[in-house]
Amino acid sequence: MPTPSEARLSAAVVGMNEHDVLISELEWRAGGTRLKGVADALREAKLDMVREFGGETGERAAEAFELVAVKAEQRSQEMTDAADALKEAKEALVFARTTYDGLGPEPDRPEWEPPPPGSSGADDIRREQLYSRQMMSYDRQLTTREVAAAEALRKLETAYRSSGQVLARIHGEPPPDFNGPGTGGPGTGQRGPGAGPGANPTGGGTSNDGPGQQDPDTGTPDGGTGDDTPVGDDPDTGTGAPQGPGSQPPVTGGP
């Protein structure tokens, strides 16, 4: 029978897909880099506006370009923050998986065999001593497994809490509820850091959208909406607020 933490870790790793989380992290990071490039290009163009038009017209054009550049830079930072949050979650998932796989099969509990008829007192004592040593070894193995599983769960919970707060901030939502790994967290469909827009918390699937989708007006990533309808587009920049992991209802049982 597994230890309490071992049982929770087993439930937590079900449905985990670290590869999906890695892909999503890279997509978010690439989107942030692209938006930073947009901001830099706008600032270069701002100088051209001043040189070409001069006077009040040039100044007003430069101010407009700077406003858009600032907003694009803010979106870029949000996408980078999301990528960092996913990286933290991915590392916790990998550690949990590695720990669980390293536990191996559960040890067999020693069985006490009553002394056979006619056995001597000395034989009974030796039999009891052997059983005592076997139970001590068994208990040590259980303790080792419990400690290792508990540490993996602690890392998972820490990563999910911190990354979930980052993603909630980016979405403008309250931090998600989290009851702990194996009780509504990783592997059970609880909302939290996942593999990407429209994904469930442990990376068991993604939508057909992502942060790399292009806005038709600006050519900048729209942050991912889960469909073709712009969501959260800024009226000045045309860039959408990043729609990150957990932006759609998670799939139970399987970030």
C-alpha positions in Angstrom: 0.0 0.0 0.0 1.5 3.4 -1.0 2.3 6.0 1.7 -0.1 9.1 1.8 2.2 11.4 -0.1 3.1 8.6 -2.5 -0.6 8.2 -3.3 -1.1 11.9 -3.8 2.0 12.1 -6.1 0.7 9.2 -8.1 -2.6 11.1 -8.7 -0.7 14.2 -9.5 1.5 12.8 -12.3 -1.5 11.2 -14.1 -2.0 13.2 -17.3 1.1 15.3 -17.0 2.7 16.3 -20.3 5.9 18.1 -19.6 6.7 18.4 -23.4 3.5 20.4 -24.0 4.4 22.8 -21.2 7.9 23.3 -22.7 6.4 24.0 -26.1 4.0 26.5 -24.6 6.8 28.2 -22.6 8.8 28.6 -25.8 5.8 30.0 -27.7 5.1 32.6 -25.0 8.7 33.6 -24.8 8.9 33.9 -28.6 5.8 36.1 -28.6 7.3 38.4 -26.0 10.5 38.7 -28.1 8.4 39.6 -31.1 6.5 42.3 -29.3 9.8 43.7 -27.9 10.9 43.9 -31.5 7.8 45.8 -32.4 8.4 48.3 -29.6 12.0 48.8 -30.8 10.9 49.3 -34.4 8.2 51.8 -33.4 10.8 53.9 -31.5 13.1 53.9 -34.5 10.1 55.0 -36.7 9.3 57.7 -34.2 12.6 59.5 -34.9 11.9 59.3 -38.6 8.5 61.0 -38.0 10.2 63.9 -36.3 12.8 64.2 -39.1 10.3 63.9 -41.9 7.4 66.1 -40.7 9.0 68.3 -38.0 7.1 70.8 -36.0 3.9 70.0 -34.2 2.9 67.2 -36.7 6.1 65.4 -36.2 5.9 65.7 -32.4 2.3 64.4 -32.3 3.3 61.5 -34.5 6.3 60.7 -32.3 4.1 60.8 -29.2 1.6 58.4 -30.8 4.4 56.0 -31.8 5.8 56.1 -28.3 2.4 55.4 -26.8 2.0 52.3 -28.9 5.6 51.2 -28.2 5.1 51.4 -24.5 1.9 49.3 -24.7 3.7 46.7 -26.9 6.6 46.6 -24.4 4.1 46.0 -21.5 2.5 43.1 -23.4 6.0 41.8 -24.2 6.9 41.8 -20.5 3.6 40.0 -19.6 4.3 37.3 -22.2 7.9 36.9 -20.8 6.5 36.6 -17.3 4.0 33.9 -18.5 6.9 32.0 -20.1 8.9 32.2 -16.8 5.9 30.9 -14.9 5.5 28.0 -17.3 9.2 27.2 -17.0 8.9 27.0 -13.2 5.8 24.7 -13.5 7.6 22.6 -16.1 10.6 22.1 -13.8 8.3 21.0 -11.0 6.5 18.6 -13.2 9.8 17.0 -14.4 11.0 16.7 -10.8 7.7 15.1 -9.7 7.7 12.6 -12.6 11.4 11.7 -12.0 10.7 11.3 -8.3 7.7 9.1 -8.8 9.4 6.9 -11.4 12.4 6.6 -9.1 10.3 5.2 -6.3 9.9 1.9 -8.2 7.5 -0.9 -7.0 6.1 -0.8 -3.5 8.0 -3.0 -1.1 6.2 -6.1 0.2 5.3 -6.0 3.8 6.9 -8.9 5.8 4.5 -11.6 6.9 4.6 -13.0 10.4 4.6 -16.8 10.4 3.5 -18.4 13.7 5.9 -20.9 15.1 5.3 -24.4 13.9 4.2 -27.1 16.5 7.1 -28.4 18.5 9.4 -25.4 17.9 11.9 -24.5 20.6 12.0 -21.3 22.5 15.4 -20.4 20.8 13.8 -20.9 17.3 10.9 -18.7 18.3 13.3 -16.0 19.4 15.3 -16.1 16.2 12.1 -16.0 14.2 10.9 -12.9 16.1 14.3 -11.2 15.7 14.2 -11.9 11.9 10.7 -10.6 11.6 11.7 -7.5 13.6 14.6 -6.8 11.3 12.5 -7.2 8.2 9.8 -4.8 9.6 12.5 -2.2 10.4 13.8 -2.4 6.9 10.3 -2.2 5.5 9.5 0.9 7.6 12.7 2.6 6.5 11.8 2.0 2.9 8.3 3.5 3.5 9.8 6.5 5.3 12.2 7.1 2.4 9.4 6.9 -0.1 7.2 9.2 1.9 9.8 11.9 2.3 10.7 11.8 -1.4 7.1 12.0 -2.5 6.3 14.8 0.0 9.2 16.9 -1.3 8.0 16.5 -4.9 4.5 17.5 -3.9 5.9 20.5 -2.0 7.8 21.7 -5.2 4.7 21.1 -7.3 2.5 23.2 -4.9 5.0 26.0 -4.7 5.4 26.2 -8.5 1.6 26.0 -9.1 0.8 28.7 -6.5 3.4 31.1 -7.8 2.9 30.5 -11.5 -0.8 30.5 -11.1 -0.6 34.0 -9.4 1.5 35.3 -12.3 -1.0 34.0 -14.9 -4.0 35.3 -13.0 -2.4 38.7 -12.9 -1.8 38.7 -16.6 -5.4 37.7 -17.2 -6.7 40.3 -14.7 -8.3 37.6 -12.7 -8.1 36.6 -9.0 -5.5 34.0 -8.1 -6.9 30.4 -8.7 -7.9 28.2 -5.8 -5.5 25.4 -5.2 -6.0 22.5 -2.8 -2.6 20.9 -3.3 -1.2 18.3 -5.8 -3.3 15.2 -6.0 -6.3 16.9 -4.4 -7.4 19.2 -7.2 -4.0 20.3 -8.6 -1.7 18.8 -11.2 -3.2 15.7 -12.8 -6.8 16.4 -11.6 -7.9 19.2 -13.8 -7.6 22.1 -11.3 -7.1 25.4 -13.1 -3.4 26.4 -12.9 -0.3 26.7 -15.1 -0.7 24.6 -18.2 0.6 23.8 -21.6 -0.7 26.9 -23.3 -3.9 28.7 -24.3 -6.8 26.4 -23.9 -4.8 23.7 -22.1 -5.5 21.8 -19.0 -3.2 22.4 -16.0 -0.7 19.6 -16.6 -0.2 19.9 -20.4 -2.6 17.2 -21.5 -3.7 19.2 -24.6 -3.9 22.6 -26.3 -6.3 24.5 -28.4 -5.6 25.4 -32.0 -4.5 28.9 -31.0 -1.5 30.3 -29.2 0.5 33.4 -28.4 2.0 33.3 -31.9 -1.2 34.2 -33.7 -1.0 37.5 -35.6 -3.3 40.4 -35.2 -4.5 41.4 -38.7 -4.0 45.1 -38.1 -0.6 45.3 -36.4 1.0 41.9 -37.3 1.8 41.4 -33.6 0.8 38.4 -31.6 -2.7 38.6 -30.2 -1.9 36.5 -27.2 -4.2 33.6 -28.2 -7.9 33.5 -27.9 -8.9 29.9 -28.5 -10.7 30.9 -31.7 -10.5 33.5 -34.5 -12.3 36.2 -32.5 -10.0 38.9 -31.1 -10.3 39.0 -27.3 -9.0 41.7 -25.1 -7.5 43.7 -28.0 -6.1 47.0 -26.8 -7.7 49.9 -28.8 -4.4 51.7 -29.2 -2.0 48.8 -30.1 -4.3 46.1 -31.4 -2.4 43.6 -29.3 -4.4 41.4 -27.1 -3.8 40.6 -23.5 -2.1 37.3 -23.4 -4.5 34.4 -23.0 -2.4 32.0 -21.1 -2.6 28.5 -19.6 -6.0 27.8 -18.0 -7.7 30.5 -20.2 -10.3 27.9 -21.2 -12.0 25.3 -19.0 -9.6 22.5 -18.1 -10.1 18.9 -18.9 -10.6 16.8 -15.8 -8.0 14.2 -15.3 -5.3 15.4 -17.3 -0.2 21.2 -17.0 
